[in-house]
Amino acid sequence: MTIAAGLIVSRFVHYLALSVLLGGAFFPFYGFAAPRADLRRAVWLRAMLLGAASLTWLSGITWFVFTTAGMSGRLSGVTDPAILSTMIRQTDFGRVWVLRLLLATGLVLLLLPRHVTAWRTFAALLGSLVLLASIALTGHAGSDESSAGLRHLIADAFHLVAAGIWVGALVVLALLVIISVRQFRDDDLRILHFALSRFSGIGPAIVAVLVLTGIINPGFFSSGLNTAYTQVLLVKLVLFVGMLLLAVVNRRLTPRLSETLGSTNGLKIAVGALRTSLLTETALAVLVLVAVAWLGTLSPLGAE
């Protein structure tokens, strides 16, 4: 694996793991009718949060390793004390990354106990939010000290958090619909319906944040259409539009699920349609994260 490929993979895994962590920690606050009681029964949520936190920590380390290798020009540079010292002490990326890895370690330790309590979930929510938003400090906007750079930095931070909430929610909802399809228990179906209904309420706000902060991003307007950055950005936008269309489909399928609850007539069809729509939207979200990871290795000005 080349250094560039390793960096893209590390970034992608980090984005995905953090999104699942943020979306999973946020889920009980809108997806459970009785958060405290439902948290005690949601064994799957604890496993998801701990797994996502552990993967966030591991991918954070590999991201640091490949970034250091990229700056030194060789992968073995990671073991050079002088290069490591320069990276950590003299670069914004290194200083930010040390703090991020410490926070990620704290989240893993926080989620180790067998039972996920409300306060642990809230702490994981805050921690993952900070971790996602702080990635903006290491991007193109983070290196711009002008007032425009500050606006872009704030926009990037909000963009990352909003995307993380959406992608993370999709993963949780996709898991719930898979569980529902396998077992068809009334409790699982009612939780799925409740969560879909509640997420539909906050979905438009998330989309609005993504659109507004995306417009502020200077990359699209400062690059020609023939640059790699703009081409990947266009692919990302097409995938985003696809997610929006599927989100509209999900909003229409949710009432159909409500109508079939408590009866066998049409229930399997309604849940099956939701499964197809949610899994497809989740797949598009994963591809969006691949594009985001790739964009982070490219320059908006066209120089690769």
C-alpha positions in Angstrom: 0.0 0.0 0.0 1.4 3.4 -1.0 1.5 6.3 1.5 -1.2 8.2 -0.4 -3.5 5.1 -0.5 -2.9 4.4 3.2 -3.8 8.0 4.1 -7.1 7.8 2.2 -8.1 4.5 3.8 -7.1 5.8 7.2 -9.1 9.0 6.8 -12.2 7.0 5.5 -12.2 4.5 8.4 -11.7 7.4 10.8 -14.7 9.4 9.4 -16.9 6.3 9.3 -16.0 5.2 12.8 -16.5 8.7 14.3 -19.8 9.1 12.4 -21.1 5.8 13.9 -19.9 6.8 17.3 -21.6 10.2 17.1 -24.8 8.9 15.5 -25.0 6.0 17.9 -24.4 8.2 21.0 -27.0 10.7 19.7 -29.6 8.0 18.9 -31.0 7.4 22.4 -31.9 11.1 22.8 -34.3 11.0 19.9 -34.8 7.3 19.0 -35.9 5.9 22.3 -39.3 6.7 23.8 -37.9 6.0 27.3 -34.2 6.6 27.0 -33.1 5.3 30.4 -35.2 2.1 30.3 -34.4 1.4 26.6 -30.6 2.0 27.2 -30.5 -0.8 29.7 -32.0 -3.2 27.1 -30.0 -2.0 24.1 -27.0 -4.3 24.4 -26.3 -3.8 20.7 -25.8 -0.1 21.2 -23.0 -0.5 23.8 -21.2 -2.9 21.4 -21.6 -0.4 18.6 -20.3 2.5 20.6 -17.3 0.6 22.0 -16.4 -0.8 18.6 -16.7 2.6 16.9 -14.6 4.3 19.6 -11.9 1.6 19.4 -11.8 1.9 15.6 -11.7 5.7 15.9 -8.6 5.4 18.1 -6.9 2.9 15.8 -7.6 4.8 12.6 -6.5 8.0 14.3 -3.1 6.4 14.9 -2.8 5.1 11.3 -3.9 8.6 10.0 -1.0 10.1 12.0 1.4 7.5 10.8 0.7 8.0 7.1 0.6 11.8 7.4 4.0 11.7 9.1 5.3 9.3 6.4 4.0 11.7 3.7 5.8 14.6 5.2 9.1 12.7 5.6 8.8 11.0 2.2 9.1 7.5 3.6 7.1 5.2 5.8 10.1 4.4 8.0 10.2 8.1 8.9 7.5 7.3 11.6 10.2 5.6 13.7 12.6 8.5 13.4 12.6 10.4 16.8 13.6 13.7 15.1 10.8 13.5 12.5 8.3 12.6 15.2 9.4 15.4 17.4 9.1 17.9 14.6 5.7 16.6 13.6 4.3 16.8 17.1 5.9 20.0 18.3 6.2 22.1 15.2 3.1 21.3 13.1 -0.6 22.2 13.8 -1.6 18.7 12.7 0.7 17.0 15.2 -0.4 19.1 18.1 -4.1 18.7 17.3 -3.7 15.0 16.7 -2.0 14.3 20.0 -5.0 15.9 21.8 -7.5 14.0 19.6 -5.8 10.7 20.3 -5.9 11.4 24.1 -9.6 12.2 23.8 -10.2 9.0 21.7 -8.4 7.0 24.4 -10.6 8.5 27.0 -13.8 7.5 25.1 -12.7 3.9 24.7 -12.1 3.7 28.5 -15.4 5.4 29.1 -17.3 2.8 27.1 -15.6 -0.3 28.5 -18.1 -1.0 31.3 -20.8 -3.6 30.4 -23.7 -1.2 30.8 -24.1 2.1 28.9 -25.7 4.7 31.2 -27.2 8.0 30.2 -24.3 10.0 31.3 -21.8 7.8 29.5 -23.8 8.1 26.4 -23.9 11.9 26.7 -20.2 12.0 27.4 -19.6 9.9 24.3 -21.8 12.3 22.3 -19.8 15.3 23.4 -16.5 13.6 22.9 -17.3 12.4 19.4 -18.7 15.8 18.5 -15.4 17.5 19.5 -13.4 14.8 17.7 -15.3 15.3 14.4 -15.3 19.1 14.5 -11.6 19.2 15.3 -10.7 17.5 12.1 -11.4 20.9 10.5 -8.3 22.2 12.2 -6.2 19.9 10.1 -7.7 20.6 6.8 -7.3 23.3 4.1 -9.3 25.9 6.1 -7.3 25.2 9.2 -4.1 26.4 7.5 -5.7 29.7 6.5 -5.3 32.4 9.2 -7.3 35.1 7.5 -10.9 36.0 8.4 -12.1 34.0 5.4 -10.1 31.0 6.7 -11.9 31.3 10.0 -15.3 31.3 8.3 -14.3 28.3 6.3 -13.0 26.5 9.4 -16.3 27.0 11.3 -18.2 25.9 8.2 -16.1 22.8 7.9 -16.6 21.9 11.5 -20.4 22.2 11.3 -20.3 20.3 8.0 -18.4 17.4 9.5 -20.7 17.2 12.6 -23.9 17.4 10.5 -22.6 14.7 8.1 -21.6 12.5 11.1 -25.0 12.7 12.6 -26.7 11.8 9.4 -24.3 8.9 8.5 -24.3 7.6 12.0 -28.1 7.7 12.2 -28.3 5.8 9.0 -26.1 3.0 10.3 -28.2 2.7 13.5 -31.5 2.7 11.5 -30.1 0.2 9.0 -29.1 -2.1 11.9 -32.6 -1.7 13.5 -34.4 -2.5 10.2 -32.2 -5.6 9.7 -33.1 -6.8 13.3 -36.7 -6.1 12.5 -36.6 -8.1 9.3 -35.1 -11.1 11.0 -37.4 -11.2 14.1 -40.5 -9.2 13.3 -41.1 -8.5 17.0 -43.6 -5.8 17.8 -41.2 -4.0 20.2 -38.4 -3.8 17.5 -40.8 -2.6 14.9 -42.2 0.1 17.2 -38.7 1.3 18.1 -37.9 1.4 14.4 -41.0 3.4 13.6 -40.5 5.8 16.5 -36.9 6.4 15.6 -37.7 7.0 11.9 -40.4 9.4 12.8 -38.2 11.4 15.2 -35.3 11.5 12.8 -37.5 12.8 10.0 -38.1 15.8 12.2 -34.4 16.7 12.5 -33.4 15.6 9.1 -34.3 18.8 7.3 -32.1 20.8 9.7 -29.2 18.5 9.1 -29.6 18.9 5.3 -29.8 22.7 5.6 -26.6 22.8 7.6 -24.8 20.5 5.0 -26.0 22.6 2.1 -25.2 26.0 3.6 -21.7 24.9 4.9 -21.0 23.2 1.6 -21.7 26.4 -0.3 -19.2 28.3 1.9 -16.5 25.8 1.0 -14.2 27.6 -1.5 -13.0 24.4 -3.3 -15.7 24.2 -5.9 -15.4 27.8 -7.0 -11.6 28.1 -6.9 -10.9 25.1 -9.0 -11.4 24.4 -12.7 -13.6 21.5 -13.8 -10.6 19.6 -15.0 -8.9 19.3 -11.6 -9.1 16.1 -9.5 -10.4 18.0 -6.5 -13.4 19.4 -8.4 -14.1 16.0 -10.1 -14.2 14.2 -6.8 -16.3 17.0 -5.3 -18.8 16.6 -8.1 -19.1 12.9 -7.5 -19.7 13.6 -3.8 -22.5 16.0 -4.7 -24.2 13.5 -7.0 -24.0 10.9 -4.2 -25.4 13.5 -1.8 -28.4 14.2 -4.1 -29.0 10.4 -4.2 -29.1 10.3 -0.4 -31.6 13.2 -0.4 -33.9 11.4 -2.8 -33.8 8.2 -0.7 -34.4 10.3 2.5 -37.6 11.5 0.8 -38.6 7.9 0.0 -38.0 6.9 3.7 -40.3 9.7 4.9 -43.0 8.3 2.7 -42.4 4.7 3.7 -42.5 5.4 7.5 -46.3 6.0 7.6 -46.8 2.8 5.7 -45.0 0.9 8.4 -47.2 2.6 11.1 -50.3 1.5 9.2 -49.2 -2.2 9.1 -48.1 -2.4 12.8 -50.1 -5.0 14.7 -51.1 -6.9 11.6 -49.5 -9.3 9.3 -51.1 -7.8 6.2 -48.4 -5.8 4.3 -46.0 -5.7 7.2 -43.2 -7.7 5.5 -43.6 -5.6 2.4 -43.4 -2.3 4.3 -40.4 -3.4 6.3 -38.7 -4.9 3.2 -39.1 -1.6 1.3 -37.7 0.3 4.2 -34.7 -2.1 4.4 -33.9 -1.6 0.8 -34.2 2.1 0.9 -32.2 2.5 4.2 -29.4 0.1 3.1 -29.1 1.9 -0.2 -28.9 5.3 1.4 -26.3 4.0 3.9 -24.2 2.6 1.0 -24.3 6.0 -0.7 -23.3 7.6 2.6 -20.3 5.3 2.8 -19.3 6.3 -0.7 -19.6 10.0 0.3 -17.1 9.4 3.1 -14.8 7.8 0.6 -15.0 10.9 -1.5 -14.4 13.1 1.6 -11.4 11.1 2.5 -10.0 11.5 -1.0 -10.7 15.2 -1.1 -8.7 15.7 2.0 -5.6 14.6 0.2 -6.1 16.9 -2.8 -5.6 20.7 -3.1 -8.6 22.9 -3.9 -6.2 24.9 -6.1 -5.6 21.9 -8.3 -2.1 20.9 -7.2 -2.0 17.3 -6.1 
